[in-house]
Amino acid sequence: MAMQLKVSSIACSGCADTITKAIKNLESEADVQVDVEQKLVTVETKASEESIKQVITDAGHTVDNG
């Protein structure tokens, strides 16, 4: 399942790396793309949207609702 999440706390490529690693720890097969300028995280995963949001939050970032 593909999902696109707005993560307003993304500031740099380091943030993108942190988020990517966190999601890959949850599901190593996930395809993660982070657009730093647009503050968007696109994930192709078998995991639920809630679990992906939780992993991003646990990594210290803020997932916007909506």
All heavy atoms as TSV, in Angstrom:
chain	resi	resn	atom	element	x	y	z
A	1	MET	N	N	0.842	-1.174	0.000
A	1	MET	CA	C	0.000	0.000	0.000
A	1	MET	C	C	0.887	1.237	0.000
A	1	MET	O	O	1.850	1.324	0.750
A	1	MET	CB	C	-0.891	-0.061	1.242
A	1	MET	CG	C	-1.469	1.255	1.668
A	1	MET	SD	S	-2.659	1.061	3.007
A	1	MET	CE	C	-1.627	1.437	4.402
A	2	ALA	N	N	0.569	2.173	-0.850
A	2	ALA	CA	C	1.327	3.421	-0.905
A	2	ALA	C	C	0.619	4.480	-0.079
A	2	ALA	O	O	-0.608	4.548	-0.050
A	2	ALA	CB	C	1.467	3.886	-2.346
A	3	MET	N	N	1.415	5.269	0.606
A	3	MET	CA	C	0.841	6.381	1.366
A	3	MET	C	C	1.772	7.578	1.283
A	3	MET	O	O	2.972	7.430	1.085
A	3	MET	CB	C	0.598	5.990	2.822
A	3	MET	CG	C	1.851	5.695	3.606
A	3	MET	SD	S	1.499	5.045	5.255
A	3	MET	CE	C	1.295	3.311	4.887
A	4	GLN	N	N	1.185	8.752	1.399
A	4	GLN	CA	C	1.970	9.979	1.377
A	4	GLN	C	C	1.616	10.761	2.643
A	4	GLN	O	O	0.438	11.000	2.916
A	4	GLN	CB	C	1.648	10.799	0.132
A	4	GLN	CG	C	2.643	11.916	-0.111
A	4	GLN	CD	C	2.427	12.549	-1.469
A	4	GLN	OE1	O	1.370	13.084	-1.746
A	4	GLN	NE2	N	3.430	12.491	-2.323
A	5	LEU	N	N	2.642	11.097	3.400
A	5	LEU	CA	C	2.430	11.769	4.675
A	5	LEU	C	C	3.149	13.110	4.684
A	5	LEU	O	O	4.294	13.207	4.226
A	5	LEU	CB	C	2.958	10.909	5.820
A	5	LEU	CG	C	2.370	9.512	5.944
A	5	LEU	CD1	C	3.161	8.693	6.950
A	5	LEU	CD2	C	0.916	9.579	6.343
A	6	LYS	N	N	2.504	14.119	5.201
A	6	LYS	CA	C	3.105	15.436	5.371
A	6	LYS	C	C	3.803	15.434	6.727
A	6	LYS	O	O	3.180	15.173	7.759
A	6	LYS	CB	C	2.009	16.506	5.318
A	6	LYS	CG	C	2.505	17.904	5.491
A	6	LYS	CD	C	2.939	18.485	4.171
A	6	LYS	CE	C	3.174	19.988	4.326
A	6	LYS	NZ	N	3.922	20.533	3.232
A	7	VAL	N	N	5.120	15.703	6.708
A	7	VAL	CA	C	5.901	15.711	7.949
A	7	VAL	C	C	6.560	17.079	8.062
A	7	VAL	O	O	7.621	17.333	7.485
A	7	VAL	CB	C	6.948	14.575	7.959
A	7	VAL	CG1	C	7.702	14.551	9.283
A	7	VAL	CG2	C	6.273	13.220	7.713
A	8	SER	N	N	5.894	17.977	8.803
A	8	SER	CA	C	6.312	19.376	8.851
A	8	SER	C	C	7.661	19.587	9.525
A	8	SER	O	O	8.286	20.633	9.340
A	8	SER	CB	C	5.250	20.220	9.549
A	8	SER	OG	O	5.048	19.757	10.866
A	9	SER	N	N	8.132	18.615	10.268
A	9	SER	CA	C	9.393	18.783	10.994
A	9	SER	C	C	10.632	18.458	10.155
A	9	SER	O	O	11.756	18.612	10.644
A	9	SER	CB	C	9.386	17.920	12.258
A	9	SER	OG	O	9.170	16.565	11.912
A	10	ILE	N	N	10.458	18.047	8.905
A	10	ILE	CA	C	11.617	17.754	8.046
A	10	ILE	C	C	12.322	19.064	7.699
A	10	ILE	O	O	11.712	19.974	7.150
A	10	ILE	CB	C	11.201	17.033	6.746
A	10	ILE	CG1	C	10.610	15.667	7.058
A	10	ILE	CG2	C	12.402	16.893	5.799
A	10	ILE	CD1	C	10.020	14.966	5.840
A	11	ALA	N	N	13.603	19.144	8.024
A	11	ALA	CA	C	14.361	20.363	7.762
A	11	ALA	C	C	15.525	20.142	6.807
A	11	ALA	O	O	15.979	21.089	6.169
A	11	ALA	CB	C	14.878	20.934	9.087
A	12	CYS	N	N	16.017	18.910	6.721
A	12	CYS	CA	C	17.229	18.677	5.923
A	12	CYS	C	C	17.314	17.211	5.518
A	12	CYS	O	O	16.476	16.394	5.915
A	12	CYS	CB	C	18.460	19.070	6.735
A	12	CYS	SG	S	18.653	18.066	8.237
A	13	SER	N	N	18.343	16.884	4.771
A	13	SER	CA	C	18.515	15.498	4.330
A	13	SER	C	C	18.813	14.576	5.513
A	13	SER	O	O	18.520	13.382	5.458
A	13	SER	CB	C	19.614	15.400	3.276
A	13	SER	OG	O	20.853	15.831	3.816
A	14	GLY	N	N	19.358	15.113	6.584
A	14	GLY	CA	C	19.580	14.309	7.789
A	14	GLY	C	C	18.268	13.829	8.369
A	14	GLY	O	O	18.154	12.687	8.833
A	15	CYS	N	N	17.253	14.716	8.358
A	15	CYS	CA	C	15.912	14.330	8.813
A	15	CYS	C	C	15.374	13.216	7.921
A	15	CYS	O	O	14.779	12.254	8.406
A	15	CYS	CB	C	14.961	15.521	8.755
A	15	CYS	SG	S	15.400	16.896	9.827
A	16	ALA	N	N	15.559	13.376	6.631
A	16	ALA	CA	C	15.089	12.371	5.678
A	16	ALA	C	C	15.742	11.022	5.958
A	16	ALA	O	O	15.068	9.982	5.942
A	16	ALA	CB	C	15.384	12.827	4.249
A	17	ASP	N	N	17.037	11.022	6.250
A	17	ASP	CA	C	17.757	9.777	6.553
A	17	ASP	C	C	17.210	9.129	7.822
A	17	ASP	O	O	17.025	7.913	7.878
A	17	ASP	CB	C	19.255	10.042	6.721
A	17	ASP	CG	C	19.944	10.384	5.409
A	17	ASP	OD1	O	19.356	10.140	4.336
A	17	ASP	OD2	O	21.071	10.904	5.468
A	18	THR	N	N	16.949	9.946	8.844
A	18	THR	CA	C	16.422	9.438	10.110
A	18	THR	C	C	15.079	8.759	9.901
A	18	THR	O	O	14.840	7.655	10.400
A	18	THR	CB	C	16.277	10.591	11.131
A	18	THR	OG1	O	17.567	11.162	11.362
A	18	THR	CG2	C	15.695	10.111	12.441
A	19	ILE	N	N	14.205	9.417	9.155
A	19	ILE	CA	C	12.874	8.869	8.890
A	19	ILE	C	C	12.973	7.590	8.059
A	19	ILE	O	O	12.320	6.590	8.352
A	19	ILE	CB	C	11.985	9.923	8.197
A	19	ILE	CG1	C	11.656	11.045	9.197
A	19	ILE	CG2	C	10.709	9.292	7.636
A	19	ILE	CD1	C	11.015	12.270	8.577
A	20	THR	N	N	13.798	7.615	7.030
A	20	THR	CA	C	13.969	6.436	6.171
A	20	THR	C	C	14.461	5.250	6.984
A	20	THR	O	O	13.912	4.143	6.879
A	20	THR	CB	C	14.947	6.744	5.020
A	20	THR	OG1	O	14.421	7.822	4.254
A	20	THR	CG2	C	15.149	5.534	4.132
A	21	LYS	N	N	15.473	5.457	7.821
A	21	LYS	CA	C	16.020	4.366	8.640
A	21	LYS	C	C	14.974	3.833	9.608
A	21	LYS	O	O	14.879	2.622	9.814
A	21	LYS	CB	C	17.258	4.847	9.407
A	21	LYS	CG	C	18.472	4.996	8.524
A	21	LYS	CD	C	19.662	5.551	9.289
A	21	LYS	CE	C	20.813	5.812	8.335
A	21	LYS	NZ	N	21.839	6.664	8.913
A	22	ALA	N	N	14.187	4.722	10.192
A	22	ALA	CA	C	13.162	4.296	11.149
A	22	ALA	C	C	12.132	3.406	10.467
A	22	ALA	O	O	11.744	2.361	11.011
A	22	ALA	CB	C	12.498	5.519	11.773
A	23	ILE	N	N	11.687	3.814	9.274
A	23	ILE	CA	C	10.690	3.013	8.546
A	23	ILE	C	C	11.300	1.693	8.099
A	23	ILE	O	O	10.666	0.639	8.199
A	23	ILE	CB	C	10.119	3.808	7.358
A	23	ILE	CG1	C	9.318	5.019	7.882
A	23	ILE	CG2	C	9.243	2.915	6.474
A	23	ILE	CD1	C	8.908	6.013	6.813
A	24	LYS	N	N	12.540	1.712	7.637
A	24	LYS	CA	C	13.203	0.475	7.192
A	24	LYS	C	C	13.404	-0.491	8.362
A	24	LYS	O	O	13.419	-1.706	8.160
A	24	LYS	CB	C	14.548	0.796	6.537
A	24	LYS	CG	C	14.411	1.533	5.219
A	24	LYS	CD	C	14.287	0.584	4.071
A	24	LYS	CE	C	14.437	1.319	2.754
A	24	LYS	NZ	N	14.146	0.434	1.634
A	25	ASN	N	N	13.567	0.042	9.585
A	25	ASN	CA	C	13.672	-0.828	10.756
A	25	ASN	C	C	12.358	-1.552	11.010
A	25	ASN	O	O	12.348	-2.691	11.458
A	25	ASN	CB	C	14.071	-0.021	12.000
A	25	ASN	CG	C	15.548	0.268	12.037
A	25	ASN	OD1	O	16.339	-0.386	11.376
A	25	ASN	ND2	N	15.919	1.276	12.805
A	26	LEU	N	N	11.249	-0.883	10.729
A	26	LEU	CA	C	9.933	-1.495	10.879
A	26	LEU	C	C	9.704	-2.538	9.786
A	26	LEU	O	O	9.257	-3.644	10.055
A	26	LEU	CB	C	8.833	-0.426	10.817
A	26	LEU	CG	C	7.399	-0.935	10.869
A	26	LEU	CD1	C	7.090	-1.495	12.250
A	26	LEU	CD2	C	6.425	0.178	10.517
A	27	GLU	N	N	9.998	-2.155	8.552
A	27	GLU	CA	C	9.817	-3.057	7.415
A	27	GLU	C	C	10.936	-2.825	6.406
A	27	GLU	O	O	10.948	-1.827	5.691
A	27	GLU	CB	C	8.465	-2.831	6.732
A	27	GLU	CG	C	8.226	-3.827	5.622
A	27	GLU	CD	C	7.082	-3.453	4.707
A	27	GLU	OE1	O	6.178	-2.718	5.113
A	27	GLU	OE2	O	7.124	-3.901	3.559
A	28	SER	N	N	11.870	-3.749	6.360
A	28	SER	CA	C	13.055	-3.573	5.513
A	28	SER	C	C	12.709	-3.516	4.029
A	28	SER	O	O	13.458	-2.947	3.239
A	28	SER	CB	C	14.063	-4.693	5.772
A	28	SER	OG	O	13.475	-5.947	5.488
A	29	GLU	N	N	11.560	-4.086	3.642
A	29	GLU	CA	C	11.152	-4.100	2.240
A	29	GLU	C	C	10.480	-2.800	1.797
A	29	GLU	O	O	10.194	-2.617	0.618
A	29	GLU	CB	C	10.175	-5.253	1.993
A	29	GLU	CG	C	10.755	-6.626	2.289
A	29	GLU	CD	C	11.877	-6.997	1.339
A	29	GLU	OE1	O	11.687	-6.878	0.119
A	29	GLU	OE2	O	12.941	-7.399	1.832
A	30	ALA	N	N	10.202	-1.911	2.731
A	30	ALA	CA	C	9.476	-0.671	2.405
A	30	ALA	C	C	10.277	0.190	1.431
A	30	ALA	O	O	11.502	0.257	1.504
A	30	ALA	CB	C	9.190	0.115	3.674
A	31	ASP	N	N	9.561	0.831	0.523
A	31	ASP	CA	C	10.167	1.792	-0.401
A	31	ASP	C	C	9.836	3.182	0.144
A	31	ASP	O	O	8.667	3.568	0.189
A	31	ASP	CB	C	9.598	1.603	-1.805
A	31	ASP	CG	C	10.186	2.587	-2.806
A	31	ASP	OD1	O	11.327	3.053	-2.592
A	31	ASP	OD2	O	9.504	2.897	-3.797
A	32	VAL	N	N	10.867	3.903	0.595
A	32	VAL	CA	C	10.672	5.192	1.251
A	32	VAL	C	C	11.307	6.294	0.416
A	32	VAL	O	O	12.465	6.188	0.019
A	32	VAL	CB	C	11.318	5.197	2.656
A	32	VAL	CG1	C	11.056	6.516	3.371
A	32	VAL	CG2	C	10.846	4.018	3.480
A	33	GLN	N	N	10.529	7.335	0.151
A	33	GLN	CA	C	11.064	8.510	-0.538
A	33	GLN	C	C	10.664	9.738	0.256
A	33	GLN	O	O	9.499	9.880	0.627
A	33	GLN	CB	C	10.531	8.574	-1.966
A	33	GLN	CG	C	11.141	7.478	-2.814
A	33	GLN	CD	C	10.414	7.260	-4.118
A	33	GLN	OE1	O	9.529	8.008	-4.491
A	33	GLN	NE2	N	10.792	6.199	-4.797
A	34	VAL	N	N	11.654	10.606	0.520
A	34	VAL	CA	C	11.401	11.806	1.305
A	34	VAL	C	C	11.733	13.025	0.451
A	34	VAL	O	O	12.827	13.136	-0.089
A	34	VAL	CB	C	12.249	11.816	2.599
A	34	VAL	CG1	C	11.954	13.070	3.419
A	34	VAL	CG2	C	12.004	10.556	3.421
A	35	ASP	N	N	10.765	13.915	0.329
A	35	ASP	CA	C	10.942	15.181	-0.383
A	35	ASP	C	C	11.119	16.257	0.685
A	35	ASP	O	O	10.153	16.668	1.330
A	35	ASP	CB	C	9.721	15.473	-1.260
A	35	ASP	CG	C	9.873	16.728	-2.090
A	35	ASP	OD1	O	10.588	17.658	-1.652
A	35	ASP	OD2	O	9.280	16.800	-3.181
A	36	VAL	N	N	12.377	16.690	0.884
A	36	VAL	CA	C	12.685	17.641	1.954
A	36	VAL	C	C	11.997	18.985	1.710
A	36	VAL	O	O	11.415	19.562	2.635
A	36	VAL	CB	C	14.214	17.819	2.099
A	36	VAL	CG1	C	14.541	18.895	3.132
A	36	VAL	CG2	C	14.872	16.492	2.483
A	37	GLU	N	N	12.035	19.480	0.493
A	37	GLU	CA	C	11.430	20.783	0.194
A	37	GLU	C	C	9.928	20.783	0.406
A	37	GLU	O	O	9.360	21.733	0.952
A	37	GLU	CB	C	11.748	21.215	-1.240
A	37	GLU	CG	C	13.163	21.712	-1.403
A	37	GLU	CD	C	13.409	22.295	-2.798
A	37	GLU	OE1	O	12.449	22.705	-3.471
A	37	GLU	OE2	O	14.584	22.325	-3.184
A	38	GLN	N	N	9.246	19.720	-0.032
A	38	GLN	CA	C	7.789	19.630	0.108
A	38	GLN	C	C	7.370	19.078	1.473
A	38	GLN	O	O	6.184	19.081	1.796
A	38	GLN	CB	C	7.212	18.735	-0.998
A	38	GLN	CG	C	7.459	19.240	-2.395
A	38	GLN	CD	C	6.670	20.505	-2.686
A	38	GLN	OE1	O	5.518	20.625	-2.305
A	38	GLN	NE2	N	7.298	21.454	-3.359
A	39	LYS	N	N	8.353	18.579	2.232
A	39	LYS	CA	C	8.102	17.962	3.546
A	39	LYS	C	C	7.129	16.791	3.433
A	39	LYS	O	O	6.210	16.638	4.237
A	39	LYS	CB	C	7.603	19.006	4.549
A	39	LYS	CG	C	8.604	20.121	4.787
A	39	LYS	CD	C	8.138	21.078	5.850
A	39	LYS	CE	C	9.073	22.263	6.030
A	39	LYS	NZ	N	10.394	21.943	6.470
A	40	LEU	N	N	7.353	15.969	2.416
A	40	LEU	CA	C	6.498	14.807	2.170
A	40	LEU	C	C	7.295	13.513	2.281
A	40	LEU	O	O	8.425	13.431	1.804
A	40	LEU	CB	C	5.886	14.879	0.776
A	40	LEU	CG	C	4.808	15.929	0.544
A	40	LEU	CD1	C	4.410	15.938	-0.926
A	40	LEU	CD2	C	3.596	15.673	1.415
A	41	VAL	N	N	6.678	12.527	2.888
A	41	VAL	CA	C	7.245	11.189	2.967
A	41	VAL	C	C	6.297	10.267	2.212
A	41	VAL	O	O	5.115	10.184	2.542
A	41	VAL	CB	C	7.386	10.710	4.428
A	41	VAL	CG1	C	7.935	9.291	4.477
A	41	VAL	CG2	C	8.279	11.659	5.221
A	42	THR	N	N	6.811	9.603	1.180
A	42	THR	CA	C	6.030	8.647	0.415
A	42	THR	C	C	6.563	7.256	0.739
A	42	THR	O	O	7.763	7.013	0.630
A	42	THR	CB	C	6.139	8.936	-1.098
A	42	THR	OG1	O	5.756	10.292	-1.326
A	42	THR	CG2	C	5.244	8.008	-1.901
A	43	VAL	N	N	5.664	6.381	1.150
A	43	VAL	CA	C	6.060	5.038	1.575
A	43	VAL	C	C	5.218	4.001	0.854
A	43	VAL	O	O	3.991	4.082	0.847
A	43	VAL	CB	C	5.867	4.861	3.104
A	43	VAL	CG1	C	6.417	3.511	3.546
A	43	VAL	CG2	C	6.505	5.993	3.879
A	44	GLU	N	N	5.875	3.032	0.260
A	44	GLU	CA	C	5.218	1.853	-0.306
A	44	GLU	C	C	5.528	0.727	0.675
A	44	GLU	O	O	6.689	0.331	0.825
A	44	GLU	CB	C	5.782	1.549	-1.691
A	44	GLU	CG	C	5.160	0.346	-2.364
A	44	GLU	CD	C	3.726	0.568	-2.829
A	44	GLU	OE1	O	3.431	1.645	-3.378
A	44	GLU	OE2	O	2.910	-0.355	-2.633
A	45	THR	N	N	4.495	0.258	1.386
A	45	THR	CA	C	4.727	-0.675	2.480
A	45	THR	C	C	3.547	-1.603	2.691
A	45	THR	O	O	2.438	-1.319	2.244
A	45	THR	CB	C	4.997	0.121	3.786
A	45	THR	OG1	O	5.228	-0.791	4.843
A	45	THR	CG2	C	3.849	1.041	4.141
A	46	LYS	N	N	3.812	-2.680	3.415
A	46	LYS	CA	C	2.738	-3.584	3.841
A	46	LYS	C	C	2.240	-3.190	5.226
A	46	LYS	O	O	1.207	-3.662	5.670
A	46	LYS	CB	C	3.255	-5.026	3.865
A	46	LYS	CG	C	3.605	-5.551	2.487
A	46	LYS	CD	C	4.161	-6.953	2.566
A	46	LYS	CE	C	4.609	-7.406	1.200
A	46	LYS	NZ	N	5.887	-8.062	1.180
A	47	ALA	N	N	2.986	-2.338	5.905
A	47	ALA	CA	C	2.615	-1.910	7.263
A	47	ALA	C	C	1.422	-0.952	7.204
A	47	ALA	O	O	1.178	-0.314	6.175
A	47	ALA	CB	C	3.804	-1.236	7.934
A	48	SER	N	N	0.721	-0.825	8.318
A	48	SER	CA	C	-0.427	0.081	8.372
A	48	SER	C	C	0.043	1.530	8.423
A	48	SER	O	O	1.164	1.820	8.849
A	48	SER	CB	C	-1.274	-0.217	9.605
A	48	SER	OG	O	-0.592	0.194	10.774
A	49	GLU	N	N	-0.843	2.426	8.002
A	49	GLU	CA	C	-0.524	3.851	8.049
A	49	GLU	C	C	-0.248	4.287	9.482
A	49	GLU	O	O	0.670	5.063	9.737
A	49	GLU	CB	C	-1.671	4.666	7.448
A	49	GLU	CG	C	-1.358	6.150	7.376
A	49	GLU	CD	C	-2.389	6.941	6.574
A	49	GLU	OE1	O	-3.047	6.363	5.681
A	49	GLU	OE2	O	-2.521	8.130	6.848
A	50	GLU	N	N	-1.032	3.763	10.424
A	50	GLU	CA	C	-0.833	4.129	11.830
A	50	GLU	C	C	0.559	3.729	12.321
A	50	GLU	O	O	1.194	4.473	13.049
A	50	GLU	CB	C	-1.910	3.493	12.715
A	50	GLU	CG	C	-3.199	4.274	12.764
A	50	GLU	CD	C	-3.005	5.750	13.092
A	50	GLU	OE1	O	-2.342	6.078	14.091
A	50	GLU	OE2	O	-3.507	6.584	12.322
A	51	SER	N	N	1.024	2.541	11.927
A	51	SER	CA	C	2.341	2.103	12.396
A	51	SER	C	C	3.450	2.948	11.778
A	51	SER	O	O	4.436	3.262	12.448
A	51	SER	CB	C	2.561	0.608	12.128
A	51	SER	OG	O	2.565	0.332	10.749
A	52	ILE	N	N	3.288	3.349	10.524
A	52	ILE	CA	C	4.283	4.223	9.887
A	52	ILE	C	C	4.296	5.582	10.579
A	52	ILE	O	O	5.369	6.128	10.890
A	52	ILE	CB	C	3.986	4.385	8.376
A	52	ILE	CG1	C	4.125	3.038	7.650
A	52	ILE	CG2	C	4.908	5.441	7.762
A	52	ILE	CD1	C	5.507	2.432	7.660
A	53	LYS	N	N	3.120	6.143	10.854
A	53	LYS	CA	C	3.048	7.426	11.563
A	53	LYS	C	C	3.721	7.329	12.930
A	53	LYS	O	O	4.438	8.240	13.342
A	53	LYS	CB	C	1.591	7.870	11.736
A	53	LYS	CG	C	0.949	8.365	10.463
A	53	LYS	CD	C	-0.487	8.798	10.739
A	53	LYS	CE	C	-1.155	9.360	9.496
A	53	LYS	NZ	N	-2.539	9.770	9.752
A	54	GLN	N	N	3.491	6.222	13.623
A	54	GLN	CA	C	4.068	6.042	14.957
A	54	GLN	C	C	5.590	5.972	14.889
A	54	GLN	O	O	6.282	6.563	15.720
A	54	GLN	CB	C	3.506	4.773	15.610
A	54	GLN	CG	C	3.918	4.612	17.060
A	54	GLN	CD	C	3.433	5.750	17.938
A	54	GLN	OE1	O	2.254	6.086	17.922
A	54	GLN	NE2	N	4.323	6.363	18.690
A	55	VAL	N	N	6.128	5.274	13.894
A	55	VAL	CA	C	7.575	5.155	13.737
A	55	VAL	C	C	8.188	6.535	13.468
A	55	VAL	O	O	9.236	6.872	14.022
A	55	VAL	CB	C	7.915	4.155	12.597
A	55	VAL	CG1	C	9.348	4.277	12.156
A	55	VAL	CG2	C	7.626	2.750	13.046
A	56	ILE	N	N	7.533	7.325	12.622
A	56	ILE	CA	C	8.035	8.675	12.317
A	56	ILE	C	C	8.001	9.537	13.579
A	56	ILE	O	O	8.962	10.255	13.878
A	56	ILE	CB	C	7.223	9.316	11.177
A	56	ILE	CG1	C	7.474	8.558	9.861
A	56	ILE	CG2	C	7.581	10.793	11.012
A	56	ILE	CD1	C	6.559	8.965	8.708
A	57	THR	N	N	6.914	9.436	14.337
A	57	THR	CA	C	6.792	10.191	15.595
A	57	THR	C	C	7.861	9.752	16.589
A	57	THR	O	O	8.501	10.587	17.237
A	57	THR	CB	C	5.379	10.015	16.194
A	57	THR	OG1	O	4.431	10.441	15.231
A	57	THR	CG2	C	5.211	10.811	17.461
A	58	ASP	N	N	8.062	8.441	16.691
A	58	ASP	CA	C	9.075	7.911	17.614
A	58	ASP	C	C	10.480	8.372	17.222
A	58	ASP	O	O	11.360	8.464	18.082
A	58	ASP	CB	C	9.027	6.384	17.644
A	58	ASP	CG	C	7.770	5.851	18.336
A	58	ASP	OD1	O	7.056	6.646	18.979
A	58	ASP	OD2	O	7.522	4.641	18.216
A	59	ALA	N	N	10.680	8.661	15.923
A	59	ALA	CA	C	11.979	9.138	15.456
A	59	ALA	C	C	12.161	10.643	15.734
A	59	ALA	O	O	13.190	11.217	15.385
A	59	ALA	CB	C	12.137	8.867	13.963
A	60	GLY	N	N	11.147	11.254	16.342
A	60	GLY	CA	C	11.270	12.653	16.747
A	60	GLY	C	C	10.672	13.656	15.771
A	60	GLY	O	O	10.960	14.845	15.839
A	61	HIS	N	N	9.837	13.167	14.858
A	61	HIS	CA	C	9.243	14.049	13.855
A	61	HIS	C	C	7.739	14.152	14.044
A	61	HIS	O	O	7.126	13.377	14.761
A	61	HIS	CB	C	9.601	13.577	12.443
A	61	HIS	CG	C	11.039	13.827	12.139
A	61	HIS	ND1	N	11.502	15.030	11.686
A	61	HIS	CD2	C	12.125	13.037	12.279
A	61	HIS	CE1	C	12.813	14.967	11.545
A	61	HIS	NE2	N	13.218	13.758	11.907
A	62	THR	N	N	7.149	15.141	13.394
A	62	THR	CA	C	5.739	15.438	13.536
A	62	THR	C	C	5.006	15.148	12.233
A	62	THR	O	O	5.324	15.762	11.204
A	62	THR	CB	C	5.528	16.926	13.895
A	62	THR	OG1	O	6.289	17.207	15.075
A	62	THR	CG2	C	4.067	17.238	14.143
A	63	VAL	N	N	4.061	14.221	12.267
A	63	VAL	CA	C	3.238	13.915	11.105
A	63	VAL	C	C	1.996	14.791	11.177
A	63	VAL	O	O	1.280	14.777	12.173
A	63	VAL	CB	C	2.821	12.429	11.073
A	63	VAL	CG1	C	1.927	12.150	9.869
A	63	VAL	CG2	C	4.056	11.530	11.054
A	64	ASP	N	N	1.774	15.599	10.139
A	64	ASP	CA	C	0.590	16.468	10.097
A	64	ASP	C	C	-0.634	15.632	9.765
A	64	ASP	O	O	-0.567	14.706	8.955
A	64	ASP	CB	C	0.755	17.564	9.030
A	64	ASP	CG	C	1.913	18.484	9.336
A	64	ASP	OD1	O	2.570	18.312	10.384
A	64	ASP	OD2	O	2.183	19.379	8.528
A	65	ASN	N	N	-1.747	15.978	10.347
A	65	ASN	CA	C	-3.012	15.313	10.015
A	65	ASN	C	C	-3.635	15.997	8.803
A	65	ASN	O	O	-3.581	17.206	8.683
A	65	ASN	CB	C	-3.968	15.362	11.199
A	65	ASN	CG	C	-3.487	14.520	12.352
A	65	ASN	OD1	O	-2.909	13.462	12.152
A	65	ASN	ND2	N	-3.700	14.978	13.565
A	66	GLY	N	N	-4.212	15.180	7.940
A	66	GLY	CA	C	-4.903	15.761	6.790
A	66	GLY	C	C	-4.189	15.591	5.512
A	66	GLY	O	O	-3.205	15.073	5.272
